[in-house]
Each structure stands twice: as structure tokens, then as C-alpha cells.
Amino acid sequence: RRTRIGGRDFTGLAFSWQHDLPDRASLYSTLEFRKEHVDATPPTKTASATLQSPGDVNNVNLLEEGFLQPNGPTYHSLILELEHSQKSYGSDFDYSLGRVALLNGLQLSYDHVLELELIRGSIDGTAPIQKKFLLGDPLVLRGYPRTLNLVSDQLMAARLDYRYVFMRGIHGREAQLDKLTGFIFTDMGKGWNNGQDPADV
């Protein structure tokens, strides 16, 4: 794949496979080799993040995705991501990244769902800004602005969602939709840099 997103320009070659598991459980593994180039960070007076020069950040990425839905109203999902880059890969950055996300869902009724997701991420070494964890992001803390002040080496967050399906199966001439869902959510999290005490930030 060839992708340009968020100040990253990369070409990746991925191998994916699905493990043979019993019903109501699934596990997918993906191993990807990426040749990347990252942009310099935009100039800003208020950013606490150190500015960086553009460079190459070639890496190996391993992604494990598991899903379990036992008999009953609950379901569980686990995502584990590991990434490593070093000078011998032709990279200007040397780091190791780990991220885990655990989601627990409860189907209260046909139209009502409650989900709790716990996220933990850690980077060891010198990673580019584009690889660090951003608190103000739709995948972490919704509603926060995207700013370099919220970029960190360490991340811990929790997200709570309540979803309600207002209506299903609207089929008309001008508009068609399978279902219309409303969300109520609350997110909380903390980011800190290596060497900092998380209690102080």
C-alpha cells in the first residue's frame, strides 16, 4: 500500500493471516514492513514538543487483533500493536513503540449498547512527532484540539460510550440508510514524556 497521511508518506508491504479459532472468537495477525518519510514539524511558539527535521523512519510493525463474543450480551476486543525502527533499517530515528487497547461491550438491548475502552501506549527511544501519542485525537480524547502541546511519549486513557439506535431501515427515493445511531460519550486520559512522573502532569 501507498499512503500519505498526517505528515507521513509511506509505502508498506503487509502479510496478514487469520488464526483458526472456535466460533464466536477471532484473531488476526498483520506483519508490515514500512518505508516511510516524515515531514518537519510546523513552527509554533507554544509547542512543548521539540522541533524535528524531516527524515526517514523505516520500521517493522506487528498488529494483533482479537475478538471474543461469548454466549450472552457481552463482547470483548483486544488490539496489540508493536513497532520498531533502528538505524540499520535505513532510518533516521531509533525507537520502539507499543500500544494496547482493550474494549468491553455490553448489549443492553437490541438498540442500546454500552462500551468501555482502555488504552495504554508507550514509546522508548527517539521517535518522530508523527509517531508519538496525541491526546487530542478522535481515537483517544474526542473533543480536544489537535495541538503539539498534547503530543507525548506515554499515554493512558479510558473511553466510555453509550449508543442508541433511533431508527432502522429507512429506504426512500432521495435518502437511504440502514440505521441512525446517537452517541453519548465521556473520555479521560493522560499523556506524559519519558522521565516525567505521570502524577505531576
ABEGO torsion letter per residue (X at the ends): XBBBBGGBBBBBBBBBBBBBBBBGBBBBBBBBBBBBBBBBBBBBAABABBBBBBBBBBBBBBBBBBBBBBBEABBBBBBBBBBBBBAAAGBABBBBBBBBBBBBBBBABAABBBBBBBBBBBBBEBBBAAABBBABBAABBBGBBBBAAABBABBBBBBBBBBBBABBGBBBAABBBABBBBBBBBBBBBBBBBGBBAAAX
